[in-house]
Amino acid sequence: MVSFSGITPAISDNMAQITLLACKKAKGRGITISCDLNYRSKLWSSEKANKVMSEICKYVDICIANEDDAVGIFGLDASNSDKEKNSYIAEELIKCSLTSRWLHLYGEQKLLSQHLSSSQ
C-alpha cells in the first residue's frame, strides 16, 4: 500500500510531481493507494490544492477527508444543498475521486465510511 497526506504535495511543486508519479507507478502495479486529504491553507491556496489534488486523486483507492478538506481543496459548499451536509460532501468527493473504492469522511463527531463499486 502507498499512503500519503495532502501535506506532502503541498510542500513544493517538486513534491507534488513526485507524489503524482508515485501514485501512477503504484496504480500501474496494482498497489492500493490511500490519501488523507489533510488540507492546510498555510501551505497552499485552495486553487493550487484543487489543481494538484484533482489530478492525484484520480489514482486514489482510499480517500480520507473532513469538511475542511472538502471546502479547502474542492470548494464544496453544502449550505446550498437540500441534502444533509455529510451526504452532500461525500457525494461530491466521490465525483472528484473517480477511482476511489472507499471514502472515509469525518465530521460532527461521526464517521461516514462508504464503500464504492469498483466501476466508479
Phi and psi restraints in degrees (range 20) as a CNS / XPLOR table:
assign (resid 1 and name C) (resid 2 and name N)
       (resid 2 and name CA) (resid 2 and name C) 1.0 -109.5 20.0 2
assign (resid 2 and name N) (resid 2 and name CA)
       (resid 2 and name C) (resid 3 and name N) 1.0 125.5 20.0 2
assign (resid 2 and name C) (resid 3 and name N)
       (resid 3 and name CA) (resid 3 and name C) 1.0 -125.5 20.0 2
assign (resid 3 and name N) (resid 3 and name CA)
       (resid 3 and name C) (resid 4 and name N) 1.0 139.9 20.0 2
assign (resid 3 and name C) (resid 4 and name N)
       (resid 4 and name CA) (resid 4 and name C) 1.0 -147.7 20.0 2
assign (resid 4 and name N) (resid 4 and name CA)
       (resid 4 and name C) (resid 5 and name N) 1.0 161.0 20.0 2
assign (resid 4 and name C) (resid 5 and name N)
       (resid 5 and name CA) (resid 5 and name C) 1.0 -105.7 20.0 2
assign (resid 5 and name N) (resid 5 and name CA)
       (resid 5 and name C) (resid 6 and name N) 1.0 153.5 20.0 2
assign (resid 5 and name C) (resid 6 and name N)
       (resid 6 and name CA) (resid 6 and name C) 1.0 -61.6 20.0 2
assign (resid 6 and name N) (resid 6 and name CA)
       (resid 6 and name C) (resid 7 and name N) 1.0 -15.5 20.0 2
assign (resid 6 and name C) (resid 7 and name N)
       (resid 7 and name CA) (resid 7 and name C) 1.0 -67.7 20.0 2
assign (resid 7 and name N) (resid 7 and name CA)
       (resid 7 and name C) (resid 8 and name N) 1.0 -34.7 20.0 2
assign (resid 7 and name C) (resid 8 and name N)
       (resid 8 and name CA) (resid 8 and name C) 1.0 -57.7 20.0 2
assign (resid 8 and name N) (resid 8 and name CA)
       (resid 8 and name C) (resid 9 and name N) 1.0 -55.4 20.0 2
assign (resid 8 and name C) (resid 9 and name N)
       (resid 9 and name CA) (resid 9 and name C) 1.0 -70.8 20.0 2
assign (resid 9 and name N) (resid 9 and name CA)
       (resid 9 and name C) (resid 10 and name N) 1.0 -15.6 20.0 2
assign (resid 9 and name C) (resid 10 and name N)
       (resid 10 and name CA) (resid 10 and name C) 1.0 -76.3 20.0 2
assign (resid 10 and name N) (resid 10 and name CA)
       (resid 10 and name C) (resid 11 and name N) 1.0 -19.3 20.0 2
assign (resid 10 and name C) (resid 11 and name N)
       (resid 11 and name CA) (resid 11 and name C) 1.0 -61.7 20.0 2
assign (resid 11 and name N) (resid 11 and name CA)
       (resid 11 and name C) (resid 12 and name N) 1.0 -42.8 20.0 2
assign (resid 11 and name C) (resid 12 and name N)
       (resid 12 and name CA) (resid 12 and name C) 1.0 -165.1 20.0 2
assign (resid 12 and name N) (resid 12 and name CA)
       (resid 12 and name C) (resid 13 and name N) 1.0 165.1 20.0 2
assign (resid 12 and name C) (resid 13 and name N)
       (resid 13 and name CA) (resid 13 and name C) 1.0 -61.2 20.0 2
assign (resid 13 and name N) (resid 13 and name CA)
       (resid 13 and name C) (resid 14 and name N) 1.0 -37.6 20.0 2
assign (resid 13 and name C) (resid 14 and name N)
       (resid 14 and name CA) (resid 14 and name C) 1.0 -62.7 20.0 2
assign (resid 14 and name N) (resid 14 and name CA)
       (resid 14 and name C) (resid 15 and name N) 1.0 -43.6 20.0 2
assign (resid 14 and name C) (resid 15 and name N)
       (resid 15 and name CA) (resid 15 and name C) 1.0 -66.3 20.0 2
assign (resid 15 and name N) (resid 15 and name CA)
       (resid 15 and name C) (resid 16 and name N) 1.0 -34.3 20.0 2
assign (resid 15 and name C) (resid 16 and name N)
       (resid 16 and name CA) (resid 16 and name C) 1.0 -63.0 20.0 2
assign (resid 16 and name N) (resid 16 and name CA)
       (resid 16 and name C) (resid 17 and name N) 1.0 -43.1 20.0 2
assign (resid 16 and name C) (resid 17 and name N)
       (resid 17 and name CA) (resid 17 and name C) 1.0 -65.9 20.0 2
assign (resid 17 and name N) (resid 17 and name CA)
       (resid 17 and name C) (resid 18 and name N) 1.0 -40.5 20.0 2
assign (resid 17 and name C) (resid 18 and name N)
       (resid 18 and name CA) (resid 18 and name C) 1.0 -64.5 20.0 2
assign (resid 18 and name N) (resid 18 and name CA)
       (resid 18 and name C) (resid 19 and name N) 1.0 -42.6 20.0 2
assign (resid 18 and name C) (resid 19 and name N)
       (resid 19 and name CA) (resid 19 and name C) 1.0 -62.3 20.0 2
assign (resid 19 and name N) (resid 19 and name CA)
       (resid 19 and name C) (resid 20 and name N) 1.0 -45.2 20.0 2
assign (resid 19 and name C) (resid 20 and name N)
       (resid 20 and name CA) (resid 20 and name C) 1.0 -62.0 20.0 2
assign (resid 20 and name N) (resid 20 and name CA)
       (resid 20 and name C) (resid 21 and name N) 1.0 -45.8 20.0 2
assign (resid 20 and name C) (resid 21 and name N)
       (resid 21 and name CA) (resid 21 and name C) 1.0 -62.0 20.0 2
assign (resid 21 and name N) (resid 21 and name CA)
       (resid 21 and name C) (resid 22 and name N) 1.0 -43.0 20.0 2
assign (resid 21 and name C) (resid 22 and name N)
       (resid 22 and name CA) (resid 22 and name C) 1.0 -61.3 20.0 2
assign (resid 22 and name N) (resid 22 and name CA)
       (resid 22 and name C) (resid 23 and name N) 1.0 -40.7 20.0 2
assign (resid 22 and name C) (resid 23 and name N)
       (resid 23 and name CA) (resid 23 and name C) 1.0 -65.8 20.0 2
assign (resid 23 and name N) (resid 23 and name CA)
       (resid 23 and name C) (resid 24 and name N) 1.0 -43.2 20.0 2
assign (resid 23 and name C) (resid 24 and name N)
       (resid 24 and name CA) (resid 24 and name C) 1.0 -62.0 20.0 2
assign (resid 24 and name N) (resid 24 and name CA)
       (resid 24 and name C) (resid 25 and name N) 1.0 -45.1 20.0 2
assign (resid 24 and name C) (resid 25 and name N)
       (resid 25 and name CA) (resid 25 and name C) 1.0 -66.5 20.0 2
assign (resid 25 and name N) (resid 25 and name CA)
       (resid 25 and name C) (resid 26 and name N) 1.0 -41.6 20.0 2
assign (resid 25 and name C) (resid 26 and name N)
       (resid 26 and name CA) (resid 26 and name C) 1.0 -63.8 20.0 2
assign (resid 26 and name N) (resid 26 and name CA)
       (resid 26 and name C) (resid 27 and name N) 1.0 -44.6 20.0 2
assign (resid 26 and name C) (resid 27 and name N)
       (resid 27 and name CA) (resid 27 and name C) 1.0 -61.2 20.0 2
assign (resid 27 and name N) (resid 27 and name CA)
       (resid 27 and name C) (resid 28 and name N) 1.0 -40.9 20.0 2
assign (resid 27 and name C) (resid 28 and name N)
       (resid 28 and name CA) (resid 28 and name C) 1.0 -63.6 20.0 2
assign (resid 28 and name N) (resid 28 and name CA)
       (resid 28 and name C) (resid 29 and name N) 1.0 -23.0 20.0 2
assign (resid 28 and name C) (resid 29 and name N)
       (resid 29 and name CA) (resid 29 and name C) 1.0 -100.3 20.0 2
assign (resid 29 and name N) (resid 29 and name CA)
       (resid 29 and name C) (resid 30 and name N) 1.0 4.5 20.0 2
assign (resid 29 and name C) (resid 30 and name N)
       (resid 30 and name CA) (resid 30 and name C) 1.0 76.6 20.0 2
assign (resid 30 and name N) (resid 30 and name CA)
       (resid 30 and name C) (resid 31 and name N) 1.0 19.9 20.0 2
assign (resid 30 and name C) (resid 31 and name N)
       (resid 31 and name CA) (resid 31 and name C) 1.0 -86.7 20.0 2
assign (resid 31 and name N) (resid 31 and name CA)
       (resid 31 and name C) (resid 32 and name N) 1.0 135.8 20.0 2
assign (resid 31 and name C) (resid 32 and name N)
       (resid 32 and name CA) (resid 32 and name C) 1.0 -68.7 20.0 2
assign (resid 32 and name N) (resid 32 and name CA)
       (resid 32 and name C) (resid 33 and name N) 1.0 137.8 20.0 2
assign (resid 32 and name C) (resid 33 and name N)
       (resid 33 and name CA) (resid 33 and name C) 1.0 -120.2 20.0 2
assign (resid 33 and name N) (resid 33 and name CA)
       (resid 33 and name C) (resid 34 and name N) 1.0 128.5 20.0 2
assign (resid 33 and name C) (resid 34 and name N)
       (resid 34 and name CA) (resid 34 and name C) 1.0 -120.1 20.0 2
assign (resid 34 and name N) (resid 34 and name CA)
       (resid 34 and name C) (resid 35 and name N) 1.0 147.9 20.0 2
assign (resid 34 and name C) (resid 35 and name N)
       (resid 35 and name CA) (resid 35 and name C) 1.0 -140.0 20.0 2
assign (resid 35 and name N) (resid 35 and name CA)
       (resid 35 and name C) (resid 36 and name N) 1.0 127.6 20.0 2
assign (resid 35 and name C) (resid 36 and name N)
       (resid 36 and name CA) (resid 36 and name C) 1.0 -97.9 20.0 2
assign (resid 36 and name N) (resid 36 and name CA)
       (resid 36 and name C) (resid 37 and name N) 1.0 111.2 20.0 2
assign (resid 36 and name C) (resid 37 and name N)
       (resid 37 and name CA) (resid 37 and name C) 1.0 -55.1 20.0 2
assign (resid 37 and name N) (resid 37 and name CA)
       (resid 37 and name C) (resid 38 and name N) 1.0 -43.2 20.0 2
assign (resid 37 and name C) (resid 38 and name N)
       (resid 38 and name CA) (resid 38 and name C) 1.0 43.0 20.0 2
assign (resid 38 and name N) (resid 38 and name CA)
       (resid 38 and name C) (resid 39 and name N) 1.0 56.2 20.0 2
assign (resid 38 and name C) (resid 39 and name N)
       (resid 39 and name CA) (resid 39 and name C) 1.0 -66.6 20.0 2
assign (resid 39 and name N) (resid 39 and name CA)
       (resid 39 and name C) (resid 40 and name N) 1.0 132.7 20.0 2
assign (resid 39 and name C) (resid 40 and name N)
       (resid 40 and name CA) (resid 40 and name C) 1.0 -129.4 20.0 2
assign (resid 40 and name N) (resid 40 and name CA)
       (resid 40 and name C) (resid 41 and name N) 1.0 107.8 20.0 2
assign (resid 40 and name C) (resid 41 and name N)
       (resid 41 and name CA) (resid 41 and name C) 1.0 -65.0 20.0 2
assign (resid 41 and name N) (resid 41 and name CA)
       (resid 41 and name C) (resid 42 and name N) 1.0 -20.0 20.0 2
assign (resid 41 and name C) (resid 42 and name N)
       (resid 42 and name CA) (resid 42 and name C) 1.0 -74.5 20.0 2
assign (resid 42 and name N) (resid 42 and name CA)
       (resid 42 and name C) (resid 43 and name N) 1.0 -17.6 20.0 2
assign (resid 42 and name C) (resid 43 and name N)
       (resid 43 and name CA) (resid 43 and name C) 1.0 -95.1 20.0 2
assign (resid 43 and name N) (resid 43 and name CA)
       (resid 43 and name C) (resid 44 and name N) 1.0 -32.0 20.0 2
assign (resid 43 and name C) (resid 44 and name N)
       (resid 44 and name CA) (resid 44 and name C) 1.0 -162.5 20.0 2
assign (resid 44 and name N) (resid 44 and name CA)
       (resid 44 and name C) (resid 45 and name N) 1.0 161.5 20.0 2
assign (resid 44 and name C) (resid 45 and name N)
       (resid 45 and name CA) (resid 45 and name C) 1.0 -76.5 20.0 2
assign (resid 45 and name N) (resid 45 and name CA)
       (resid 45 and name C) (resid 46 and name N) 1.0 162.3 20.0 2
assign (resid 45 and name C) (resid 46 and name N)
       (resid 46 and name CA) (resid 46 and name C) 1.0 -59.0 20.0 2
assign (resid 46 and name N) (resid 46 and name CA)
       (resid 46 and name C) (resid 47 and name N) 1.0 -40.6 20.0 2
assign (resid 46 and name C) (resid 47 and name N)
       (resid 47 and name CA) (resid 47 and name C) 1.0 -62.9 20.0 2
assign (resid 47 and name N) (resid 47 and name CA)
       (resid 47 and name C) (resid 48 and name N) 1.0 -45.5 20.0 2
assign (resid 47 and name C) (resid 48 and name N)
       (resid 48 and name CA) (resid 48 and name C) 1.0 -67.3 20.0 2
assign (resid 48 and name N) (resid 48 and name CA)
       (resid 48 and name C) (resid 49 and name N) 1.0 -43.4 20.0 2
assign (resid 48 and name C) (resid 49 and name N)
       (resid 49 and name CA) (resid 49 and name C) 1.0 -60.7 20.0 2
assign (resid 49 and name N) (resid 49 and name CA)
       (resid 49 and name C) (resid 50 and name N) 1.0 -41.9 20.0 2
assign (resid 49 and name C) (resid 50 and name N)
       (resid 50 and name CA) (resid 50 and name C) 1.0 -62.0 20.0 2
assign (resid 50 and name N) (resid 50 and name CA)
       (resid 50 and name C) (resid 51 and name N) 1.0 -47.4 20.0 2
assign (resid 50 and name C) (resid 51 and name N)
       (resid 51 and name CA) (resid 51 and name C) 1.0 -59.8 20.0 2
assign (resid 51 and name N) (resid 51 and name CA)
       (resid 51 and name C) (resid 52 and name N) 1.0 -49.3 20.0 2
assign (resid 51 and name C) (resid 52 and name N)
       (resid 52 and name CA) (resid 52 and name C) 1.0 -71.7 20.0 2
assign (resid 52 and name N) (resid 52 and name CA)
       (resid 52 and name C) (resid 53 and name N) 1.0 -49.6 20.0 2
assign (resid 52 and name C) (resid 53 and name N)
       (resid 53 and name CA) (resid 53 and name C) 1.0 -71.9 20.0 2
assign (resid 53 and name N) (resid 53 and name CA)
       (resid 53 and name C) (resid 54 and name N) 1.0 -28.4 20.0 2
assign (resid 53 and name C) (resid 54 and name N)
       (resid 54 and name CA) (resid 54 and name C) 1.0 -61.8 20.0 2
assign (resid 54 and name N) (resid 54 and name CA)
       (resid 54 and name C) (resid 55 and name N) 1.0 -37.2 20.0 2
assign (resid 54 and name C) (resid 55 and name N)
       (resid 55 and name CA) (resid 55 and name C) 1.0 -74.6 20.0 2
assign (resid 55 and name N) (resid 55 and name CA)
       (resid 55 and name C) (resid 56 and name N) 1.0 -46.4 20.0 2
assign (resid 55 and name C) (resid 56 and name N)
       (resid 56 and name CA) (resid 56 and name C) 1.0 -64.3 20.0 2
assign (resid 56 and name N) (resid 56 and name CA)
       (resid 56 and name C) (resid 57 and name N) 1.0 -40.3 20.0 2
assign (resid 56 and name C) (resid 57 and name N)
       (resid 57 and name CA) (resid 57 and name C) 1.0 -65.3 20.0 2
assign (resid 57 and name N) (resid 57 and name CA)
       (resid 57 and name C) (resid 58 and name N) 1.0 -13.0 20.0 2
assign (resid 57 and name C) (resid 58 and name N)
       (resid 58 and name CA) (resid 58 and name C) 1.0 -63.5 20.0 2
assign (resid 58 and name N) (resid 58 and name CA)
       (resid 58 and name C) (resid 59 and name N) 1.0 -20.0 20.0 2
assign (resid 58 and name C) (resid 59 and name N)
       (resid 59 and name CA) (resid 59 and name C) 1.0 -105.9 20.0 2
assign (resid 59 and name N) (resid 59 and name CA)
       (resid 59 and name C) (resid 60 and name N) 1.0 -2.8 20.0 2
assign (resid 59 and name C) (resid 60 and name N)
       (resid 60 and name CA) (resid 60 and name C) 1.0 -82.9 20.0 2
assign (resid 60 and name N) (resid 60 and name CA)
       (resid 60 and name C) (resid 61 and name N) 1.0 133.3 20.0 2
assign (resid 60 and name C) (resid 61 and name N)
       (resid 61 and name CA) (resid 61 and name C) 1.0 -93.7 20.0 2
assign (resid 61 and name N) (resid 61 and name CA)
       (resid 61 and name C) (resid 62 and name N) 1.0 -36.4 20.0 2
assign (resid 61 and name C) (resid 62 and name N)
       (resid 62 and name CA) (resid 62 and name C) 1.0 -126.3 20.0 2
assign (resid 62 and name N) (resid 62 and name CA)
       (resid 62 and name C) (resid 63 and name N) 1.0 118.5 20.0 2
assign (resid 62 and name C) (resid 63 and name N)
       (resid 63 and name CA) (resid 63 and name C) 1.0 -114.3 20.0 2
assign (resid 63 and name N) (resid 63 and name CA)
       (resid 63 and name C) (resid 64 and name N) 1.0 127.9 20.0 2
assign (resid 63 and name C) (resid 64 and name N)
       (resid 64 and name CA) (resid 64 and name C) 1.0 -114.8 20.0 2
assign (resid 64 and name N) (resid 64 and name CA)
       (resid 64 and name C) (resid 65 and name N) 1.0 129.3 20.0 2
assign (resid 64 and name C) (resid 65 and name N)
       (resid 65 and name CA) (resid 65 and name C) 1.0 -151.5 20.0 2
assign (resid 65 and name N) (resid 65 and name CA)
       (resid 65 and name C) (resid 66 and name N) 1.0 168.7 20.0 2
assign (resid 65 and name C) (resid 66 and name N)
       (resid 66 and name CA) (resid 66 and name C) 1.0 -138.1 20.0 2
assign (resid 66 and name N) (resid 66 and name CA)
       (resid 66 and name C) (resid 67 and name N) 1.0 179.2 20.0 2
assign (resid 66 and name C) (resid 67 and name N)
       (resid 67 and name CA) (resid 67 and name C) 1.0 -60.5 20.0 2
assign (resid 67 and name N) (resid 67 and name CA)
       (resid 67 and name C) (resid 68 and name N) 1.0 -40.3 20.0 2
assign (resid 67 and name C) (resid 68 and name N)
       (resid 68 and name CA) (resid 68 and name C) 1.0 -59.8 20.0 2
assign (resid 68 and name N) (resid 68 and name CA)
       (resid 68 and name C) (resid 69 and name N) 1.0 -39.8 20.0 2
assign (resid 68 and name C) (resid 69 and name N)
       (resid 69 and name CA) (resid 69 and name C) 1.0 -63.7 20.0 2
assign (resid 69 and name N) (resid 69 and name CA)
       (resid 69 and name C) (resid 70 and name N) 1.0 -45.1 20.0 2
assign (resid 69 and name C) (resid 70 and name N)
       (resid 70 and name CA) (resid 70 and name C) 1.0 -62.3 20.0 2
assign (resid 70 and name N) (resid 70 and name CA)
       (resid 70 and name C) (resid 71 and name N) 1.0 -40.7 20.0 2
assign (resid 70 and name C) (resid 71 and name N)
       (resid 71 and name CA) (resid 71 and name C) 1.0 -73.7 20.0 2
assign (resid 71 and name N) (resid 71 and name CA)
       (resid 71 and name C) (resid 72 and name N) 1.0 -48.3 20.0 2
assign (resid 71 and name C) (resid 72 and name N)
       (resid 72 and name CA) (resid 72 and name C) 1.0 -65.7 20.0 2
assign (resid 72 and name N) (resid 72 and name CA)
       (resid 72 and name C) (resid 73 and name N) 1.0 -40.7 20.0 2
assign (resid 72 and name C) (resid 73 and name N)
       (resid 73 and name CA) (resid 73 and name C) 1.0 -90.8 20.0 2
assign (resid 73 and name N) (resid 73 and name CA)
       (resid 73 and name C) (resid 74 and name N) 1.0 -47.1 20.0 2
assign (resid 73 and name C) (resid 74 and name N)
       (resid 74 and name CA) (resid 74 and name C) 1.0 -107.3 20.0 2
assign (resid 74 and name N) (resid 74 and name CA)
       (resid 74 and name C) (resid 75 and name N) 1.0 0.4 20.0 2
assign (resid 74 and name C) (resid 75 and name N)
       (resid 75 and name CA) (resid 75 and name C) 1.0 64.4 20.0 2
assign (resid 75 and name N) (resid 75 and name CA)
       (resid 75 and name C) (resid 76 and name N) 1.0 27.0 20.0 2
assign (resid 75 and name C) (resid 76 and name N)
       (resid 76 and name CA) (resid 76 and name C) 1.0 -75.4 20.0 2
assign (resid 76 and name N) (resid 76 and name CA)
       (resid 76 and name C) (resid 77 and name N) 1.0 132.6 20.0 2
assign (resid 76 and name C) (resid 77 and name N)
       (resid 77 and name CA) (resid 77 and name C) 1.0 -129.3 20.0 2
assign (resid 77 and name N) (resid 77 and name CA)
       (resid 77 and name C) (resid 78 and name N) 1.0 104.3 20.0 2
assign (resid 77 and name C) (resid 78 and name N)
       (resid 78 and name CA) (resid 78 and name C) 1.0 -75.1 20.0 2
assign (resid 78 and name N) (resid 78 and name CA)
       (resid 78 and name C) (resid 79 and name N) 1.0 -11.9 20.0 2
assign (resid 78 and name C) (resid 79 and name N)
       (resid 79 and name CA) (resid 79 and name C) 1.0 -67.1 20.0 2
assign (resid 79 and name N) (resid 79 and name CA)
       (resid 79 and name C) (resid 80 and name N) 1.0 -20.5 20.0 2
assign (resid 79 and name C) (resid 80 and name N)
       (resid 80 and name CA) (resid 80 and name C) 1.0 -94.5 20.0 2
assign (resid 80 and name N) (resid 80 and name CA)
       (resid 80 and name C) (resid 81 and name N) 1.0 6.0 20.0 2
assign (resid 80 and name C) (resid 81 and name N)
       (resid 81 and name CA) (resid 81 and name C) 1.0 -107.9 20.0 2
assign (resid 81 and name N) (resid 81 and name CA)
       (resid 81 and name C) (resid 82 and name N) 1.0 150.3 20.0 2
assign (resid 81 and name C) (resid 82 and name N)
       (resid 82 and name CA) (resid 82 and name C) 1.0 -88.6 20.0 2
assign (resid 82 and name N) (resid 82 and name CA)
       (resid 82 and name C) (resid 83 and name N) 1.0 -0.5 20.0 2
assign (resid 82 and name C) (resid 83 and name N)
       (resid 83 and name CA) (resid 83 and name C) 1.0 -85.9 20.0 2
assign (resid 83 and name N) (resid 83 and name CA)
       (resid 83 and name C) (resid 84 and name N) 1.0 158.7 20.0 2
assign (resid 83 and name C) (resid 84 and name N)
       (resid 84 and name CA) (resid 84 and name C) 1.0 -59.5 20.0 2
assign (resid 84 and name N) (resid 84 and name CA)
       (resid 84 and name C) (resid 85 and name N) 1.0 140.6 20.0 2
assign (resid 84 and name C) (resid 85 and name N)
       (resid 85 and name CA) (resid 85 and name C) 1.0 -52.0 20.0 2
assign (resid 85 and name N) (resid 85 and name CA)
       (resid 85 and name C) (resid 86 and name N) 1.0 -52.7 20.0 2
assign (resid 85 and name C) (resid 86 and name N)
       (resid 86 and name CA) (resid 86 and name C) 1.0 -66.2 20.0 2
assign (resid 86 and name N) (resid 86 and name CA)
       (resid 86 and name C) (resid 87 and name N) 1.0 -35.1 20.0 2
assign (resid 86 and name C) (resid 87 and name N)
       (resid 87 and name CA) (resid 87 and name C) 1.0 -64.9 20.0 2
assign (resid 87 and name N) (resid 87 and name CA)
       (resid 87 and name C) (resid 88 and name N) 1.0 -44.0 20.0 2
assign (resid 87 and name C) (resid 88 and name N)
       (resid 88 and name CA) (resid 88 and name C) 1.0 -60.6 20.0 2
assign (resid 88 and name N) (resid 88 and name CA)
       (resid 88 and name C) (resid 89 and name N) 1.0 -49.0 20.0 2
assign (resid 88 and name C) (resid 89 and name N)
       (resid 89 and name CA) (resid 89 and name C) 1.0 -62.0 20.0 2
assign (resid 89 and name N) (resid 89 and name CA)
       (resid 89 and name C) (resid 90 and name N) 1.0 -43.5 20.0 2
assign (resid 89 and name C) (resid 90 and name N)
       (resid 90 and name CA) (resid 90 and name C) 1.0 -60.3 20.0 2
assign (resid 90 and name N) (resid 90 and name CA)
       (resid 90 and name C) (resid 91 and name N) 1.0 -46.6 20.0 2
assign (resid 90 and name C) (resid 91 and name N)
       (resid 91 and name CA) (resid 91 and name C) 1.0 -61.0 20.0 2
assign (resid 91 and name N) (resid 91 and name CA)
       (resid 91 and name C) (resid 92 and name N) 1.0 -41.5 20.0 2
assign (resid 91 and name C) (resid 92 and name N)
       (resid 92 and name CA) (resid 92 and name C) 1.0 -71.9 20.0 2
assign (resid 92 and name N) (resid 92 and name CA)
       (resid 92 and name C) (resid 93 and name N) 1.0 -37.2 20.0 2
assign (resid 92 and name C) (resid 93 and name N)
       (resid 93 and name CA) (resid 93 and name C) 1.0 -65.1 20.0 2
assign (resid 93 and name N) (resid 93 and name CA)
       (resid 93 and name C) (resid 94 and name N) 1.0 -35.9 20.0 2
assign (resid 93 and name C) (resid 94 and name N)
       (resid 94 and name CA) (resid 94 and name C) 1.0 -60.7 20.0 2
assign (resid 94 and name N) (resid 94 and name CA)
       (resid 94 and name C) (resid 95 and name N) 1.0 -40.5 20.0 2
assign (resid 94 and name C) (resid 95 and name N)
       (resid 95 and name CA) (resid 95 and name C) 1.0 -63.8 20.0 2
assign (resid 95 and name N) (resid 95 and name CA)
       (resid 95 and name C) (resid 96 and name N) 1.0 -31.8 20.0 2
assign (resid 95 and name C) (resid 96 and name N)
       (resid 96 and name CA) (resid 96 and name C) 1.0 -78.5 20.0 2
assign (resid 96 and name N) (resid 96 and name CA)
       (resid 96 and name C) (resid 97 and name N) 1.0 -20.8 20.0 2
assign (resid 96 and name C) (resid 97 and name N)
       (resid 97 and name CA) (resid 97 and name C) 1.0 -125.0 20.0 2
assign (resid 97 and name N) (resid 97 and name CA)
       (resid 97 and name C) (resid 98 and name N) 1.0 79.1 20.0 2
assign (resid 97 and name C) (resid 98 and name N)
       (resid 98 and name CA) (resid 98 and name C) 1.0 -63.6 20.0 2
assign (resid 98 and name N) (resid 98 and name CA)
       (resid 98 and name C) (resid 99 and name N) 1.0 -24.2 20.0 2
assign (resid 98 and name C) (resid 99 and name N)
       (resid 99 and name CA) (resid 99 and name C) 1.0 -101.6 20.0 2
assign (resid 99 and name N) (resid 99 and name CA)
       (resid 99 and name C) (resid 100 and name N) 1.0 -2.0 20.0 2
assign (resid 99 and name C) (resid 100 and name N)
       (resid 100 and name CA) (resid 100 and name C) 1.0 -61.0 20.0 2
assign (resid 100 and name N) (resid 100 and name CA)
       (resid 100 and name C) (resid 101 and name N) 1.0 138.3 20.0 2
assign (resid 100 and name C) (resid 101 and name N)
       (resid 101 and name CA) (resid 101 and name C) 1.0 -99.1 20.0 2
assign (resid 101 and name N) (resid 101 and name CA)
       (resid 101 and name C) (resid 102 and name N) 1.0 -23.4 20.0 2
assign (resid 101 and name C) (resid 102 and name N)
       (resid 102 and name CA) (resid 102 and name C) 1.0 -135.9 20.0 2
assign (resid 102 and name N) (resid 102 and name CA)
       (resid 102 and name C) (resid 103 and name N) 1.0 139.7 20.0 2
assign (resid 102 and name C) (resid 103 and name N)
       (resid 103 and name CA) (resid 103 and name C) 1.0 -127.2 20.0 2
assign (resid 103 and name N) (resid 103 and name CA)
       (resid 103 and name C) (resid 104 and name N) 1.0 125.1 20.0 2
assign (resid 103 and name C) (resid 104 and name N)
       (resid 104 and name CA) (resid 104 and name C) 1.0 -113.6 20.0 2
assign (resid 104 and name N) (resid 104 and name CA)
       (resid 104 and name C) (resid 105 and name N) 1.0 115.5 20.0 2
assign (resid 104 and name C) (resid 105 and name N)
       (resid 105 and name CA) (resid 105 and name C) 1.0 -116.9 20.0 2
assign (resid 105 and name N) (resid 105 and name CA)
       (resid 105 and name C) (resid 106 and name N) 1.0 117.1 20.0 2
assign (resid 105 and name C) (resid 106 and name N)
       (resid 106 and name CA) (resid 106 and name C) 1.0 -95.6 20.0 2
assign (resid 106 and name N) (resid 106 and name CA)
       (resid 106 and name C) (resid 107 and name N) 1.0 133.8 20.0 2
assign (resid 106 and name C) (resid 107 and name N)
       (resid 107 and name CA) (resid 107 and name C) 1.0 -174.2 20.0 2
assign (resid 107 and name N) (resid 107 and name CA)
       (resid 107 and name C) (resid 108 and name N) 1.0 143.4 20.0 2
assign (resid 107 and name C) (resid 108 and name N)
       (resid 108 and name CA) (resid 108 and name C) 1.0 47.9 20.0 2
assign (resid 108 and name N) (resid 108 and name CA)
       (resid 108 and name C) (resid 109 and name N) 1.0 47.8 20.0 2
assign (resid 108 and name C) (resid 109 and name N)
       (resid 109 and name CA) (resid 109 and name C) 1.0 62.9 20.0 2
assign (resid 109 and name N) (resid 109 and name CA)
       (resid 109 and name C) (resid 110 and name N) 1.0 23.4 20.0 2
assign (resid 109 and name C) (resid 110 and name N)
       (resid 110 and name CA) (resid 110 and name C) 1.0 -142.0 20.0 2
assign (resid 110 and name N) (resid 110 and name CA)
       (resid 110 and name C) (resid 111 and name N) 1.0 160.1 20.0 2
assign (resid 110 and name C) (resid 111 and name N)
       (resid 111 and name CA) (resid 111 and name C) 1.0 -114.4 20.0 2
assign (resid 111 and name N) (resid 111 and name CA)
       (resid 111 and name C) (resid 112 and name N) 1.0 126.2 20.0 2
assign (resid 111 and name C) (resid 112 and name N)
       (resid 112 and name CA) (resid 112 and name C) 1.0 -102.9 20.0 2
assign (resid 112 and name N) (resid 112 and name CA)
       (resid 112 and name C) (resid 113 and name N) 1.0 113.8 20.0 2
assign (resid 112 and name C) (resid 113 and name N)
       (resid 113 and name CA) (resid 113 and name C) 1.0 -115.6 20.0 2
assign (resid 113 and name N) (resid 113 and name CA)
       (resid 113 and name C) (resid 114 and name N) 1.0 123.0 20.0 2
assign (resid 113 and name C) (resid 114 and name N)
       (resid 114 and name CA) (resid 114 and name C) 1.0 -126.4 20.0 2
assign (resid 114 and name N) (resid 114 and name CA)
       (resid 114 and name C) (resid 115 and name N) 1.0 124.2 20.0 2
assign (resid 114 and name C) (resid 115 and name N)
       (resid 115 and name CA) (resid 115 and name C) 1.0 -87.2 20.0 2
assign (resid 115 and name N) (resid 115 and name CA)
       (resid 115 and name C) (resid 116 and name N) 1.0 130.3 20.0 2
assign (resid 115 and name C) (resid 116 and name N)
       (resid 116 and name CA) (resid 116 and name C) 1.0 -107.1 20.0 2
assign (resid 116 and name N) (resid 116 and name CA)
       (resid 116 and name C) (resid 117 and name N) 1.0 149.9 20.0 2
assign (resid 116 and name C) (resid 117 and name N)
       (resid 117 and name CA) (resid 117 and name C) 1.0 -67.6 20.0 2
assign (resid 117 and name N) (resid 117 and name CA)
       (resid 117 and name C) (resid 118 and name N) 1.0 153.5 20.0 2
assign (resid 117 and name C) (resid 118 and name N)
       (resid 118 and name CA) (resid 118 and name C) 1.0 -69.7 20.0 2
assign (resid 118 and name N) (resid 118 and name CA)
       (resid 118 and name C) (resid 119 and name N) 1.0 -10.0 20.0 2
assign (resid 118 and name C) (resid 119 and name N)
       (resid 119 and name CA) (resid 119 and name C) 1.0 -84.9 20.0 2
assign (resid 119 and name N) (resid 119 and name CA)
       (resid 119 and name C) (resid 120 and name N) 1.0 -6.5 20.0 2
